[in-house]
Amino acid sequence: MIIVDVPLPGGRSYPVVIGPVAIDGMLTVLPPVSRVAIVTQKGIGVEVETAGEQRVFTIPDGESAKTLATIEDLCSGFSSWGLTRGDMVIGIGGGVVTDVAGFAAASYHRGVPVAHVATTLLAQIDAAIGGKTGVNLPQGKNLVGAFWQPTAVFCDTDTLTTLPEREMSCGRGEMAKYHFLGGDGMESLDLDEQVARCVEIKAEVVAADEREAGRRMVLNYGHTLAHAIETTGRYDMRHGEAVAVGLVYAAELAAAMGRIDIDRVDEHRRIVDHYDLPRALPAGVDDDELLAAMGRDKKAFDGLTFVLDGPDGVEPVHGVDPDLARNTLDRVR
């Protein structure tokens, strides 16, 4: 078992418990409460033991669950049951569940404690860590949300053994990202150690910038194009797969701007290939749609904004030339 502590401003912190049967230690980690609202999805099938009375609230599958209507339904259910600020919400599932459960917990009574049991690789190394919560709008992903740090996160790697390969690919896309944020050589570690290393990197970034005022933007490396691919919505590409394409695109864009050399671009391609991920845009993408979606990205405030590699490492770069961004799309076809 590996425990990574996520430090926060003001001396706060919370543990991320990683390894097989990590959920077996929940009773010793979580504070005792009277009621526990379990937010999950059908088919996940992970049960947890808690000190308080449990009630299960099931949300729909997929990104379609990430709506304000889902948050309203959950909060109405919490209220009808009598959930209080002294109780707890536990999200059991992947990134959709942790995003939704966290936002519902942040919103209900202006904040009740939340913990996460992350059951996908994507959630274990990224979505469940760091307190980002939110839902989608038709205009884009995660445009409505809140920062709400969990009490604890449990990354039970036994739950990954039953995941479809496509779901594992989602997580590997985020894992590839961490190679360029300080995770050099991570491909040689075993799975539990890889998860722990990703959590350590994210914890260090979150500790320095809890509310994404600056440095935390680096965690969106590869995501500007990835979110645009997802937002346009007509392509059979999962989040992690889109991130992999976004990483190669970001490297090509950085090279076109003179920030990195071709060897560094090749390193991005090597890591993406190592995880058996796509590095080309899906067929039939519309450049105008992608550029418009990238312009609506949450990081953008001075024209197009990308997180790009460079001589000082990965960092946000504002005011990127739209023509250059468009032309670079041809490098990932």
N, C-alpha and C positions, 0 to 999 in steps of 0.2 A: 504494500500500500504506500502511495506517495501523497503527501499533503503539501500543497502550495498555498502560502498565505498571500492574500491580495491586500496590500496596504492602501489606505485611503487617507485623505487629508483629515486633520484633527485627531490623529492617533487611532482612527477606526481601522478595522480589518475584518476579513472573513476568510474561512478556509475553503479550498477546493480539494476534495478528497478523490483520488484517482486510483483505479485498479479494479481487479475482479471483486465482486460482491461489496463494492464500496457502500452500497445502500444499507448494508447490515449495521453500520455504525451510526445511523441517523439519530437514534434515540439518545446517544451520548453527545451528539454535536448540537442538535436543535434544542431551543428552550421549550419547556413544557407550556402548552396552551390548552384551552378548552375545546376549540374547534379548529379543524384543518380542512380548508377547501382545496380539493385536488382538481387541478385543471389538466385535462389530458385529451387524447383522441382515441377513437375506436381502433382496436387492433394493436395498441401498444402493449397492453398486457403486463405492465410492470406494477406490482403492488408494493407499498411501503408500510412499515409499522411506525405509528406515531402515538404520542401520549394522549392526544385529544380525540374527540369524536370526529369521524371523517364523513364528508359528503363529496361525491364525484360530480364534476361539471365537465361535460364532454363538448368539445368544439369541433367544427368540421375539419376535414383534412385539407392540406395544401394551402397555398397562398390566399385562396378565397376566404379562408378563416380570418385573415388579418384585416378586419374592417372595424369601423366604429360601432356598427350594429352588434358585432360579437362582444365588444367591450360592454355595451349597454346590457346585453342579455346576461353576461356574467355578473355584472354589478347588481342587476335586479335580483338574480338568484342569490347572491351573497346577502342582500338586504332581507329577502324573504326568509332566509334561514336564520338570520340574526347574527351574522358574522360581525365582530367588533375589531377595533384597533388592537386589542389584546390577543387576537387570534392570528392565524397564519394562512397564507396561500402557498401551495406547492405545485409547481409546474412539472409534469412528467411527460417528456417527449423531446422532440427535436427543436430546431430554431423557431419554427412557427409557434409552438407551445410556449417556449420561454419568452418570446417577444410579447405574446398576447397575455399570458399569465402575469408577467412583470408589469405590463401597462395597466391591466385591471387592478392589480395590487397597489400600484402607485396612485391610481385615480380614486379607488373606493375609500370613502372616509378621508380623502386626501392623503392616504398612505397607510397600508398595513404591511407587516413583514411578509417577505416572500423567500422561498428557497426553491432550488431547481434540481431535478433529477434529469440529467442530460442523457438521452438514449441514442443519439446519433453522433458520429464523429464531428460533424459540423458544429453541433451544439456544444460538445465537450471542449473543443479547442477555441471556440469563438463566441457563438451566439449567447451562451449562458453566462459568460464571464464579462464583467465590466459594467453591468447595470444599464446598458442600452435597451430600451423597450420601445415598442411602437407598432403601428398598423399602417396599411397602405391607403392611398387615394388613387383615383383613376389617373391622376397626373404623375404618379411616381411611387416608389417604394419607401416605406418608413418615414413618410412626411409628417405624421402626427405621432407624438410619443413623449416619453419622459425618461430622465435618468433616475433609476431606482435600484440601488445596490441590493443584492440578495443577502440574506443572513448566512447562507452556505450554498455550495454547489457540490453535487455528487456526480462524478463521472465514472459510472460503473462500466468498465470495459467489457464485461461479460455480455452486456446488451448489444454490443457491436457484432457478435458472432452470428446473429440472425438477420442482420441488415442486408437488403439487396445490394448488389454490386454498384448499382447506379447511386444509391444513397451514400455508400462509402466514397464514391467519386466526388460527391458534393463536399465532403470533409477534406478530401485530399487537395482540392483546389485552394481551400483556406490554408492548409498545411504548407502548400507550395509557397504561398505568400510569406509565411513566417521565415522561410529560408533567407529572404532579403531584408528581414528586420532584426537580424542577429542570430538566426538559427543555422549558421553554416555547419555542414556536416550532419545535419539532423537525420538525413536519410539512412545513416548507419545505425540508428538507435532502434530498440524494439518499440512496439506500439505504445505501451504504457509510458515509456520515457519520452516518446515523441509528443504524446498528449501533454505530459508534464512540462516539457520544454516550451511548447506553444503557450501554455497557461502562464508560465514564468515570464515570457516576453510580453504577453498582453498585460499581465499584472504590473510590470514595470512601467509600461506606457500609461496605463490607467492611473497609477499612483502619481505620475507627473502631470496628468491632465485629465481629471475625472470627467469634465463636461465638454470635452472636445473644443477647447478654446484655441488650440494650436496643434501641439505635437500629436495628440490622439488621432488626428486625421491620417497619420501614416498607416493606421490599421485598415484604412480603405484602399490600400494599394491594390490596383487592378480592378477596383470596384466601379469606377466611373463608367467605363464601357460596359462592364458586366451588368450594372443596374439598367443601363440603356437597353441592352439586349433583352433583359427580363421585362422591362416596362413596355416595350413595343409588343411583346407578348405573343407573337405568332410563331415562335421557334421552339423546337423541341430541345431545349438546353436548360439544364438545371443550374442552380446558383454557382456551385463550385466549378462546374464546367465553364460557365461564363466568366468566372474570376480568372481561370487559367488563360483563356483567350485575352482577357483584360490585362494580365501580367505581361504577356508577350507584346501586346499593343503598347502598353506603357513604356516598355523597354525600347521598342522601335521609335516611339515618339521622343523619348529622352535622347536617343542616338541622333535623331534628326535635328534636335536642338543643340547638339554638341555637348551634352551633359555626360554621356558615357560612350565607350567605344564598342566596336562590334563584338569583341570577346565577351563583354558583359551581356550583350544581347543574346549571344549564344548560350551563356550560362542560364539565362531565363528559359530558353528553349529546352536546355538539357534537364532542368528541374521539372518542367511541365511534362516532358517525355518520361522522366523517371516515374512519375505517378500515373502514367498512362492516361493523360488528360488531353483534350483537344486544344489546339492552338490556332485554329482558323475560324473565322466568322461562319455562322450557318449560312447555307445557300439562300439567296433571295433577300438579304437584308437591304433596307432602304437607308442610304447614307443620310438623307435629310432628316429622317425620323431619328436616327441615332444621334446626330448632332443636336437636334432640338432637345432630346431627352437628356443628353449630357449637359446641356446648358441649364437644365432645371435641377441639376444635382445639388444636394444640400450644402456641399462645400463651396459652391460657386457664389461669389459676390462681386467679382470684377471680371466679367467675361467667363470664358471656359477655365475651369480649375481642374488640375490633375495632380495626383500624388505620383511623383516621378523619382527615379533613382538619379544619383548625381555624385559629384566628387565628395560631398559631405554626407552621403547616404540618402535614404529615401526621405522626401519632404514634399509638402504641398507647394505647387507652383501655380500662381494665378495669372490671368490674362494671356492664356495660350492662344496663339494665332488660329482662328477657326479654319483657315485654308490649309494650314499645316496639319491640324488634327484630321481634317477630311482626307487629305492626301495619304496620311499614314494608315488609314483604314485599308488601303490597297496592299499594305505590307502584311496583313493578317488574313488574306483571302486564300 
